[in-house]
């Protein structure tokens, strides 16, 4: 290793390791007598903490930059540590009166990308201070050693992840059913939480119903087991389905016989393909269900004991209804998984991979409803109210749509009609469910608190819009919301599959862990042009939460380790800078209308202004002086959630961190059509890890397109600021028309139109690729380290 001199030793030592709030030492000391010698002090209390510095201050590390090269350690040979530390100390001016090694590591002198791992007064600071004074005057060392305690230091690891889900399920793992369930850590997110800490929180928890706590681990597991068929809805008894509750009948249900005719009546093929089930899944972007989800083929009896349910296999997003006695009805209906079911890789790639619940970026639900409308007219409702314009996205999380669910609630009707003049929210990429247990607020703009659970079953709201007994239909949601929420909270993110995508570079990931939690993106010398957000330490963790065991147990980061992984920071729009159409669509007028909406708890506890505490938290009567913005999501399983941003505008993580590299118009790669069916069927995105995944930049492979190629929607685009397009005119309508985004659509009649819906055009309304510009100040080496760390989450 070449030890190089640059200018400031510690700026380097911590460039890879520290920042203003970076970890207060949280290692475990063995206690005992004071160290008997300088060597004992070094080996027991200083050298173990140098491993934090070693993560970055080595050749090729994040600290191997001009300001960091004065403090370089050998990557593996620790026998050189004492000599290299002394040499660095001398180069940095010795004790003058305090060494710059301590000034940087304690945050007294900034910037330092590694934060402040040794705050003034901490055991780490004291140990290094004594050692450096011993360097200055060895004759006085014995007296100095008596001023500190003894024992060896054991630091917590930098890497580790609980993979999302809810704390309760981790706590109850392996425990008997009668074990009492502890409080929900998310309830700690109240005003004053983490005040002055590195992780900033401003999206407060609010309890919306009294029966949240399951009491025992047995009841928690029972809730989750009951919730599985309600939400997964893969042919189980009691499966939930489109506006049908979990009942064996529904207005929107249709015969499996009609589904069997799709190849002829919709696709116009000469014969039914042998792989018909797979082709349906490809066309709609909904993988075949991971469990048996049968339907009867032509001339099959769904209750044939040799073929229960039939020998066909439905995709996620469709289920066959069953009677209470378990018998099959031969009727089909769609489910929540049309938006919240997706896939990453194949089942054999690793645990949790393949078809999975609670993630998407694959489906085209408007194509699905358009196809079904040609088979079963009752399914045309959501074909008319188009739910997306780009495959893999949706347009569902806005109160303009929620209002349609209770449109027969006469008291709320005037408010609902008034908001149709407000902006449409446009394109959105459904967030993953495995992070539900780590959020205090839901929706991209934190529009409702996480405990506002009624909306989670809204797609299964019985008898919508024909509520002849509205009270009974609402009661169905109240009776099932805790079960469905428990199952959703139980889901875990998949681990990075090293056998398929390559081994994680542990050393690089450790650098990333330090940078993620410690690097202040607004440090003085970085000159970040984006306004600095309020609170926190300016790091990734400041918004997205703390994950590394080292920092999770650091009181400078979290009030309690129970807050691990919880992200509760709504970042002001002027800071995050991503497309603001979603935010504009949830206007104050919309918030006023929400006050009278049952899904916004108009019957719930109210504040001094008479507004429900579980209503729209963008309402000025609830959010107070918090600025409008977007909720930074938890990052468990982030490697598996591409594309990124709330509107799915950015293909990979590299481009999240390097805005200059984002494509303007792009299309994710599709699977090739089976032999003999080229040009006759529509295939879905390539979700295979071997062929479709970019393991370097972390996202799905894509092709960049140019304006003027092909047909709508991407022919109508240009990056000429003085030019005008048809979509510019439409944007005026969408920005002032509530459901106009959903209603103004050309009917989907050809496969070419379906293919065009795979194109992501960032010039289109609500699909801007800008934002997250503050990460431009990162170096490429730091970006690679951060990406490597995020593979571990």
Secondary structure by P-SEA (a helix, b strand, c coil): cccccccccccccccccccccccccccccccccccccaaaaaaccccccccccccccccccccccccccccccccccccaaaaaaaaaaaaacccccccaaaaaaaccccccccccccccccaaaaaaaaaaaaaacccaaaaaaaaccbbbbbbcccccccccccaaaaaaccccccccccccccccccccccccccccccbbbbbcccccccccaaaaaaaaaaaccccccccccccccccccccccccccccaaaaaacccccccccccccaaaaaaaaaacccccccccccccccccccccccccccccccccbbbbbccccccccccccccccccccccccccccccccccccccccccaaaaaaaaaaccccccccccccccccccccccccaaaaaaaccccccaaaaaaaaccccccccccccccccccccccccccccccccccccccccccccccccccaaaaaaaaaacaaaaaaaaaabbbbccccccccccaaaaaaaaaaaaaccccccccccccccccccccccccccccccccccccccccccccccccccccccccccccccaaaaaaacaaaaaaacccccccccccccccccccccccccccccccccbbbbbccccccccccccccccccccaaaaacccccccccccccccccccccccccccccccccccccccccbbbbbbbbcccccccccccccccccccaaaaaaaaaacccccccccccccccaaaaaaaacccccccccccccccccccccaaaaaaaaaaaaac
